[in-house]
Amino acid sequence: MASSLHSLSSVYQDSNPSNYPQRQSFEVPPTKKWQIWQQLRQLAVPVWVDPSGRLNVVVSSALMAERVSTLIPH
């Protein structure tokens, strides 16, 4: 049991924690920008729109980066 717990927790640990926090910038369709912005706010991550219209997000871990990326249309 302990070994399966260990392997599960290692999945959530960042391979290189010094990569975080990091800013990510996304080009999103203008029609979806407000909706995506609200969803990102619900994750409690800092999010803003820069002058070029890109959504910018600060993620603090690989897990959060993954959750953010699932909200962004690819």
HELIX and SHEET records of a PDB file:
HELIX    1   1 ALA A    2  TYR A   12  1                                  11    
HELIX    2   2 PRO A   17  ASN A   19  5                                   3    
HELIX    3   3 PRO A   30  GLN A   42  1                                  13    
HELIX    4   4 ALA A   62  LEU A   71  1                                  10    
SHEET    1   A 3 GLN A  22  PHE A  26  0                                        
SHEET    2   A 3 LEU A  55  VAL A  59 -1                                        
SHEET    3   A 3 VAL A  47  VAL A  49 -1                                        
END                                                                             
